[in-house]
Amino acid sequence: MQTGGQRPTVAVVGGGIAGVAAAARLRSERPDVEVVILESSPDIGGKLRLGEVAGVVVDVGAEAMLSRRPEAVDLARASGLSDDIVHPATTSASLWTRDEMLPMPRTLMGIPADLRALAESRVISKTGLARAAMDAVLPASSLDGHDASIGSLVEERFGKEVVDRLVEPLLGGVYAGHAREISARAAVPQVVALLDRDRSMSKAAAQAMRGPSSDAPVFAGISGGVGRLPQAALDASGAHLETDATVRDLARRPEGGWTLVVGSTREPRLLQADAVVLAVPAAPAARLLSDVAPAAALELARIEYASVAIVTMAFRARDFPEVVGSGFLVPPVDKHAIKAATFSFAKWDWVRAAGDDLLVMRCSLGRHREEHQLQKTDEELVDVALLDLADAIGLSVRPVDAHVQRWGGGLPQYAVGHLDRVATIRREVHRLPGLSVCGAAYDGVGIPACIASGQRAAAEVLPVLPAPASAR
């Protein structure tokens, strides 16, 4: 590809869902543009991936999309998957805490919306309930333009026990992080917004949960797996994909446009493009920007990541104990290895149908700075999960088959001050025409947020592309 040729060119570095979404938006807005996705691994999709367990194809990465945001469902429809969009058969979850399986009380990211229901759930002790009730009489909380951890904010209102047994397991499932380190403004802006709605955060949470979309399904999936979405979106976009294509360097051309060094150190090649979208995690983005945008690279290098593992197992239906709901979360204060379990066969009708007489479920393990937990072999991780499941639900048999998916450095940590960091990164990158960044490191780790990030990055580079030949 040559800058200044008949067709404008854009290189998208990274073939995760953000990169694919960026490519799809570029091709939608400018069908005349040549878009190439450069993916360093053999596969497209990033954390959206399919795997096989006992002959059943299931998601071994992200398995649900937030449907109250439109981006993921809209991309699925635009990619020809309209008829395959599904909603969970059940979303009721439990908490495995204090050696009991207790119903998950009604909360907004762990913030109690009904203190009476919280008491009935028995998740919080009598002492903890008394402290949580102080939310109604405490002076209003305010961040006053500053940032704070979500844990400190909720603890100020409700006490330590609510953070430990409600907020931590919910945030652990999303970020694999720690509530007292994660930025409230970046990770849970809907919670920060409650501060201006009512002096009582509990009352404000209840009001927010009764909003106009409260009856709409919270989550959506895709029959056959959310892991189908990246390839479907790529196929619909007409973008060109190169796998095993590591981008090793990035340089600004004096006459405008960019030169990328692609491939192995033994056989590098040069690729020229009018614009570049960096859709890679923070560390590789920092390396590529170290020369052209050093201030942005420095901030990116400071974003830490958590590593997690997903253990998916298939059991004979006759051997599996009776369970209720879609799964359960585990507060880290209870010191168990698994942090969550999903009964996929109960949550998704398509998984149950595909399994025939098999029941497929999965467990997640690993939190920020607990990478040592994942140094075990696959067999050992399966055994660890089975030990916890024996205590949690009385499981007493081994699976017919198991699949272990490790996501090393899979989830960025939104530390306090994250929004300011992202603003600095974008400000520095925007000084360079035809360059943008996107992905989970910036505006959210969920599928819709990553898609929105990719679409934003595409919109930012479109203005620098040469006009279509027909418009000249």
C-alpha positions as CSV (number, residue, x, y, z in Angstrom):
1,M,0.0,0.0,0.0
2,Q,1.3,3.4,-0.9
3,T,0.2,6.8,0.6
4,G,-1.0,9.0,-2.2
5,G,-2.1,6.1,-4.4
6,Q,-5.5,5.7,-5.9
7,R,-7.0,4.3,-2.7
8,P,-6.4,5.9,0.8
9,T,-5.1,3.3,3.2
10,V,-5.5,2.8,7.0
11,A,-3.6,0.3,9.1
12,V,-5.4,-1.0,12.2
13,V,-2.9,-2.5,14.6
14,G,-4.7,-5.2,16.6
15,G,-7.5,-7.6,15.7
16,G,-9.5,-7.6,18.9
17,I,-13.1,-6.4,18.9
18,A,-12.0,-2.7,19.1
19,G,-9.8,-3.0,16.1
20,V,-12.4,-4.9,14.1
21,A,-15.0,-2.2,15.1
22,A,-12.7,0.5,13.9
23,A,-12.2,-1.2,10.6
24,A,-15.9,-1.7,10.2
25,R,-16.6,2.0,10.8
26,L,-13.9,3.1,8.4
27,R,-15.2,0.9,5.6
28,S,-18.8,1.9,6.4
29,E,-18.0,5.7,6.1
30,R,-15.4,5.3,3.3
31,P,-15.9,2.2,1.2
32,D,-13.1,3.4,-1.1
33,V,-10.6,3.1,1.8
34,E,-8.2,0.2,1.9
35,V,-8.2,-1.1,5.5
36,V,-5.8,-3.7,6.7
37,I,-5.9,-5.2,10.2
38,L,-2.5,-6.3,11.5
39,E,-2.9,-9.0,14.2
40,S,0.2,-10.4,15.9
41,S,-1.4,-13.7,16.9
42,P,-2.8,-16.4,14.7
43,D,-6.4,-15.5,15.5
44,I,-8.7,-12.6,15.3
45,G,-11.0,-11.5,18.2
46,G,-8.8,-10.8,21.2
47,K,-10.7,-11.7,24.3
48,L,-13.7,-12.9,22.3
49,R,-12.8,-16.5,21.5
50,L,-14.5,-19.8,20.9
51,G,-13.3,-23.2,22.3
52,E,-14.5,-26.7,22.4
53,V,-15.4,-28.8,25.4
54,A,-16.6,-32.4,24.9
55,G,-17.5,-31.5,21.3
56,V,-19.5,-28.4,22.4
57,V,-18.3,-25.1,21.0
58,V,-18.6,-22.3,23.6
59,D,-17.1,-19.0,24.5
60,V,-13.9,-19.2,26.5
61,G,-13.5,-15.5,26.8
62,A,-16.3,-12.9,27.1
63,E,-19.7,-14.6,26.9
64,A,-22.2,-11.8,27.2
65,M,-22.7,-8.2,25.9
66,L,-24.3,-5.4,27.8
67,S,-27.5,-4.8,25.8
68,R,-28.5,-1.5,27.4
69,R,-25.7,0.0,25.4
70,P,-26.4,-0.2,21.7
71,E,-22.9,-0.7,20.2
72,A,-22.5,-4.4,20.5
73,V,-26.0,-5.4,19.4
74,D,-25.9,-2.9,16.6
75,L,-22.6,-4.3,15.3
76,A,-23.9,-7.8,15.5
77,R,-27.0,-6.8,13.5
78,A,-24.8,-5.0,10.9
79,S,-22.7,-8.2,10.7
80,G,-25.6,-10.4,9.7
81,L,-26.2,-11.9,13.2
82,S,-29.6,-10.4,13.9
83,D,-31.3,-13.7,14.0
84,D,-28.7,-15.1,16.4
85,I,-28.9,-12.4,19.1
86,V,-30.3,-14.0,22.3
87,H,-30.9,-13.1,25.9
88,P,-30.1,-15.2,29.0
89,A,-32.7,-17.7,30.1
90,T,-31.9,-16.6,33.7
91,T,-29.8,-13.9,35.2
92,S,-30.4,-14.6,38.9
93,A,-27.1,-15.1,40.7
94,S,-26.0,-16.0,44.1
95,L,-23.1,-15.2,46.5
96,W,-21.1,-18.0,47.9
97,T,-20.0,-16.5,51.2
98,R,-19.5,-17.7,54.8
99,D,-19.9,-21.2,53.4
100,E,-23.4,-20.6,52.3
101,M,-25.1,-20.0,48.9
102,L,-27.1,-16.8,49.4
103,P,-29.3,-14.9,47.0
104,M,-27.7,-11.8,45.5
105,P,-29.5,-8.8,46.9
106,R,-30.6,-6.0,44.6
107,T,-27.6,-3.7,44.0
108,L,-26.2,-1.2,41.5
109,M,-22.6,-2.5,41.1
110,G,-22.7,-3.6,44.8
111,I,-24.5,-0.5,46.2
112,P,-27.5,-1.7,48.1
113,A,-30.8,-0.5,46.5
114,D,-33.0,-2.0,49.2
115,L,-31.7,-2.4,52.8
116,R,-34.6,-4.6,53.8
117,A,-33.8,-7.0,51.0
118,L,-30.2,-6.8,51.9
119,A,-31.1,-7.9,55.4
120,E,-33.2,-10.7,54.1
121,S,-30.4,-12.0,51.9
122,R,-28.2,-12.6,55.0
123,V,-25.1,-11.6,53.1
124,I,-24.3,-8.8,55.6
125,S,-24.1,-9.3,59.4
126,K,-26.3,-7.5,61.8
127,T,-23.4,-5.2,62.7
128,G,-22.8,-4.6,59.0
129,L,-26.4,-3.8,58.4
130,A,-26.4,-1.3,61.2
131,R,-23.4,0.4,59.6
132,A,-25.0,0.3,56.1
133,A,-28.2,2.0,57.5
134,M,-26.1,5.1,58.3
135,D,-26.2,5.9,54.6
136,A,-29.6,7.5,55.2
137,V,-28.4,10.0,57.8
138,L,-24.8,10.7,56.8
139,P,-24.1,14.1,55.1
140,A,-24.0,13.9,51.3
141,S,-20.8,12.7,49.8
142,S,-19.0,14.6,47.1
143,L,-15.9,14.0,45.0
144,D,-15.8,17.8,44.3
145,G,-14.2,17.3,40.9
146,H,-11.6,14.8,42.2
147,D,-11.4,11.0,41.9
148,A,-11.5,8.3,44.5
149,S,-11.6,4.5,44.5
150,I,-15.0,3.0,44.3
151,G,-14.2,1.0,47.5
152,S,-13.5,4.1,49.6
153,L,-16.6,5.9,48.3
154,V,-18.9,3.0,49.1
155,E,-17.2,2.3,52.4
156,E,-17.7,5.9,53.5
157,R,-21.5,5.5,52.9
158,F,-22.1,1.8,53.9
159,G,-19.1,0.5,55.8
160,K,-16.4,-2.1,55.1
161,E,-18.6,-5.2,55.0
162,V,-20.7,-4.0,52.0
163,V,-17.5,-3.3,50.1
164,D,-16.0,-6.7,51.0
165,R,-19.0,-8.9,50.3
166,L,-20.9,-7.0,47.6
167,V,-18.7,-4.5,45.7
168,E,-15.6,-6.6,45.6
169,P,-17.1,-9.7,44.0
170,L,-19.0,-7.7,41.4
171,L,-15.9,-5.6,40.4
172,G,-13.8,-8.7,40.5
173,G,-15.9,-10.3,37.8
174,V,-15.6,-7.2,35.6
175,Y,-12.1,-6.0,36.2
176,A,-10.4,-8.8,38.2
177,G,-9.2,-5.9,40.4
178,H,-9.6,-4.5,43.9
179,A,-12.4,-2.1,44.8
180,R,-10.2,0.1,47.0
181,E,-7.8,0.7,44.0
182,I,-10.2,1.1,41.1
183,S,-11.3,4.6,40.0
184,A,-14.9,5.4,40.7
185,R,-15.1,7.9,37.9
186,A,-13.6,5.6,35.3
187,A,-15.1,2.2,36.3
188,V,-18.5,3.1,37.7
189,P,-19.5,6.6,36.5
190,Q,-23.2,5.6,37.1
191,V,-22.3,5.3,40.8
192,V,-20.6,8.7,40.9
193,A,-23.6,10.2,39.3
194,L,-25.7,9.1,42.2
195,L,-23.9,11.6,44.5
196,D,-25.9,14.4,42.9
197,R,-29.3,12.6,43.0
198,D,-29.9,12.0,46.7
199,R,-28.1,12.4,50.0
200,S,-28.7,8.7,50.5
201,M,-26.8,6.6,47.9
202,S,-29.1,3.7,48.5
203,K,-32.1,5.7,47.6
204,A,-30.3,7.1,44.5
205,A,-29.3,3.6,43.4
206,A,-33.0,2.5,43.7
207,Q,-34.1,5.4,41.6
208,A,-31.4,4.7,39.0
209,M,-32.5,1.1,38.7
210,R,-36.1,2.2,38.1
211,G,-35.1,4.2,35.0
212,P,-36.7,4.0,31.6
213,S,-34.6,1.0,30.5
214,S,-35.1,-1.0,33.8
215,D,-37.4,-3.5,32.1
216,A,-35.1,-4.1,29.2
217,P,-32.8,-7.1,29.2
218,V,-29.4,-6.2,30.7
219,F,-27.3,-8.7,28.7
220,A,-27.4,-10.3,25.3
221,G,-25.5,-13.1,23.7
222,I,-25.1,-14.7,20.3
223,S,-26.2,-18.2,19.6
224,G,-23.1,-20.2,19.0
225,G,-21.0,-17.8,21.1
226,V,-20.1,-14.1,21.3
227,G,-16.8,-15.3,19.8
228,R,-18.5,-15.4,16.4
229,L,-18.8,-11.6,16.3
230,P,-15.3,-10.5,15.4
231,Q,-15.1,-12.7,12.3
232,A,-18.7,-11.8,11.2
233,A,-17.9,-8.1,11.6
234,L,-14.7,-8.5,9.6
235,D,-16.4,-10.4,6.8
236,A,-19.1,-7.8,6.6
237,S,-16.6,-4.9,6.5
238,G,-14.5,-6.1,3.7
239,A,-11.3,-5.1,5.5
240,H,-8.2,-7.2,4.9
241,L,-6.8,-9.2,7.8
242,E,-3.1,-10.2,8.2
243,T,-2.4,-12.6,11.2
244,D,1.0,-13.4,12.7
245,A,1.8,-9.8,11.7
246,T,3.5,-8.1,14.6
247,V,4.0,-4.4,14.2
248,R,7.5,-3.6,15.6
249,D,7.9,0.1,14.9
250,L,5.9,3.2,13.8
251,A,7.3,6.3,12.2
252,R,5.7,9.6,10.9
253,R,6.5,10.3,7.3
254,P,7.8,13.8,6.5
255,E,5.3,14.3,3.7
256,G,2.4,12.9,5.9
257,G,1.2,9.5,6.6
258,W,2.9,6.6,8.4
259,T,5.4,3.8,8.0
260,L,5.0,0.6,10.0
261,V,7.7,-2.0,10.4
262,V,5.8,-5.4,10.3
263,G,6.9,-9.0,10.7
264,S,9.8,-10.8,12.4
265,T,13.1,-9.2,13.3
266,R,14.7,-11.4,10.7
267,E,12.3,-10.6,7.9
268,P,10.8,-7.1,8.6
269,R,8.9,-5.3,5.9
270,L,7.7,-1.7,5.5
271,L,4.0,-0.9,5.2
272,Q,2.8,2.6,4.4
273,A,-0.6,4.1,5.3
274,D,-2.3,7.4,5.4
275,A,-3.6,6.7,8.9
276,V,-3.0,4.3,11.8
277,V,-5.4,3.1,14.5
278,L,-3.6,1.5,17.5
279,A,-6.1,-1.1,18.9
280,V,-3.6,-2.9,21.1
281,P,-3.2,-3.2,24.9
282,A,-1.3,-0.4,26.8
283,A,2.1,-2.0,26.9
284,P,2.5,-2.6,23.1
285,A,0.9,0.8,22.4
286,A,3.5,2.4,24.7
287,R,6.3,0.7,22.8
288,L,5.0,1.9,19.4
289,L,4.4,5.4,20.6
290,S,7.7,5.8,22.5
291,D,9.4,7.8,19.7
292,V,6.4,9.6,18.2
293,A,4.4,10.4,21.3
294,P,6.7,9.8,24.4
295,A,4.4,11.5,26.9
296,A,1.5,9.3,25.8
297,A,3.8,6.3,25.9
298,L,4.8,7.1,29.5
299,E,1.1,7.2,30.7
300,L,0.3,4.0,28.8
301,A,3.2,2.2,30.4
302,R,1.7,3.0,33.8
303,I,-1.6,1.1,33.2
304,E,-1.4,-2.2,35.0
305,Y,-3.2,-5.4,33.9
306,A,-4.6,-8.4,35.7
307,S,-4.3,-12.0,34.4
308,V,-7.2,-14.4,34.6
309,A,-8.1,-18.0,33.6
310,I,-11.4,-19.4,32.5
311,V,-11.9,-23.1,33.3
312,T,-14.8,-24.6,31.2
313,M,-16.0,-28.1,32.1
314,A,-18.6,-30.5,30.7
315,F,-20.5,-32.9,33.0
316,R,-23.0,-35.6,32.5
317,A,-26.4,-34.2,33.3
318,R,-27.2,-37.1,35.6
319,D,-24.1,-36.5,37.6
320,F,-24.5,-32.8,38.2
321,P,-26.2,-31.5,41.4
322,E,-29.3,-29.4,41.2
323,V,-28.5,-25.7,41.1
324,V,-30.5,-22.5,41.0
325,G,-29.9,-19.5,38.7
326,S,-27.1,-18.6,36.3
327,G,-24.2,-19.0,38.7
328,F,-22.5,-17.4,41.7
329,L,-19.9,-14.8,42.7
330,V,-17.3,-15.3,45.5
331,P,-16.1,-12.4,47.7
332,P,-12.3,-12.5,47.9
333,V,-12.6,-12.0,51.7
334,D,-13.8,-15.7,51.9
335,K,-10.4,-16.8,50.5
336,H,-11.5,-19.2,47.9
337,A,-9.6,-19.8,44.6
338,I,-12.4,-19.3,42.2
339,K,-14.0,-15.8,42.0
340,A,-17.1,-16.8,40.0
341,A,-18.9,-19.7,38.4
342,T,-21.4,-19.6,35.5
343,F,-23.8,-22.3,34.8
344,S,-23.7,-21.8,31.1
345,F,-26.3,-24.6,30.5
346,A,-28.8,-22.6,32.6
347,K,-27.9,-19.2,31.4
348,W,-27.9,-19.8,27.7
349,D,-30.5,-22.0,26.0
350,W,-28.2,-22.6,23.0
351,V,-25.5,-24.0,25.3
352,R,-28.0,-26.4,26.8
353,A,-29.3,-27.5,23.4
354,A,-25.7,-28.0,22.0
355,G,-24.7,-30.1,25.0
356,D,-27.4,-32.7,24.6
357,D,-26.9,-34.8,27.7
358,L,-24.0,-32.7,28.8
359,L,-24.0,-29.7,31.1
360,V,-21.4,-27.1,30.4
361,M,-20.3,-24.6,33.0
362,R,-17.2,-22.4,33.7
363,C,-15.2,-20.9,36.6
364,S,-13.0,-17.8,36.6
365,L,-9.8,-17.5,38.6
366,G,-7.3,-14.7,39.1
367,R,-7.2,-11.2,40.3
368,H,-4.8,-8.3,39.9
369,R,-1.3,-9.0,41.4
370,E,-2.3,-12.6,42.0
371,E,-0.7,-14.0,38.9
372,H,1.0,-16.7,41.0
373,Q,-2.4,-18.4,41.3
374,L,-2.3,-19.1,37.5
375,Q,1.2,-20.6,37.5
376,K,-0.4,-24.0,38.0
377,T,-0.8,-26.5,35.2
378,D,-4.1,-26.8,33.4
379,E,-4.9,-30.0,35.3
380,E,-4.1,-28.3,38.6
381,L,-6.4,-25.4,37.8
382,V,-9.2,-27.8,37.0
383,D,-8.6,-29.6,40.3
384,V,-8.7,-26.2,42.1
385,A,-12.0,-25.3,40.5
386,L,-13.4,-28.8,41.4
387,L,-12.4,-28.5,45.0
388,D,-14.3,-25.2,45.4
389,L,-17.3,-26.5,43.5
390,A,-17.5,-29.5,45.8
391,D,-17.8,-27.1,48.8
392,A,-20.1,-24.6,47.0
393,I,-22.6,-26.8,45.3
394,G,-21.8,-30.4,46.4
395,L,-20.2,-31.4,43.1
396,S,-18.7,-34.9,43.5
397,V,-17.7,-36.0,40.0
398,R,-15.0,-35.1,37.6
399,P,-15.9,-33.5,34.2
400,V,-16.1,-35.5,31.0
401,D,-13.9,-32.8,29.5
402,A,-12.3,-29.5,30.4
403,H,-10.8,-26.5,28.7
404,V,-8.5,-24.0,30.3
405,Q,-8.1,-20.6,28.7
406,R,-5.5,-18.2,30.2
407,W,-5.7,-14.5,29.6
408,G,-2.3,-13.2,30.6
409,G,-2.5,-9.5,31.1
410,G,-6.1,-9.6,30.0
411,L,-7.8,-6.9,32.0
412,P,-6.6,-3.3,32.4
413,Q,-6.8,-1.8,35.8
414,Y,-8.5,1.6,36.0
415,A,-6.5,3.1,38.9
416,V,-7.6,6.3,40.6
417,G,-6.9,9.1,38.2
418,H,-7.5,6.9,35.1
419,L,-9.6,9.5,33.3
420,D,-6.9,12.1,33.6
421,R,-4.4,9.6,32.3
422,V,-6.5,8.8,29.3
423,A,-7.1,12.5,28.6
424,T,-3.3,13.0,28.5
425,I,-2.8,10.0,26.2
426,R,-5.4,11.2,23.7
427,R,-4.2,14.8,23.8
428,E,-0.7,13.8,23.0
429,V,-1.8,11.3,20.3
430,H,-4.1,13.9,18.7
431,R,-1.1,16.1,18.0
432,L,-0.2,13.7,15.3
433,P,-2.7,13.8,12.4
434,G,-3.8,10.4,11.2
435,L,-3.1,8.5,14.5
436,S,-5.6,7.3,17.1
437,V,-5.9,4.8,19.9
438,C,-8.6,2.5,21.1
439,G,-9.3,-0.6,23.2
440,A,-10.1,-1.8,26.7
441,A,-7.4,0.4,28.2
442,Y,-9.3,3.6,27.8
443,D,-13.1,3.9,28.3
444,G,-14.4,0.5,29.5
445,V,-13.6,-3.2,29.4
446,G,-17.0,-4.4,28.2
447,I,-17.7,-5.4,24.6
448,P,-19.9,-2.3,23.8
449,A,-17.3,0.0,25.4
450,C,-14.5,-1.5,23.3
451,I,-16.6,-1.3,20.1
452,A,-17.4,2.4,20.9
453,S,-13.7,3.0,21.4
454,G,-12.9,1.6,18.1
455,Q,-15.6,3.5,16.3
456,R,-14.4,6.7,18.0
457,A,-10.8,6.0,16.8
458,A,-12.0,5.5,13.3
459,A,-13.9,8.8,13.3
460,E,-10.8,10.6,14.5
461,V,-8.6,9.5,11.5
462,L,-11.2,9.9,8.8
463,P,-10.7,13.6,8.3
464,V,-7.0,13.2,7.3
465,L,-7.7,10.7,4.5
466,P,-7.6,12.0,0.9
467,A,-11.0,12.7,-0.5
468,P,-12.6,10.1,-2.7
469,A,-11.6,10.3,-6.4
470,S,-15.2,11.2,-7.3
471,A,-15.2,14.2,-5.0
472,R,-12.0,15.7,-6.4
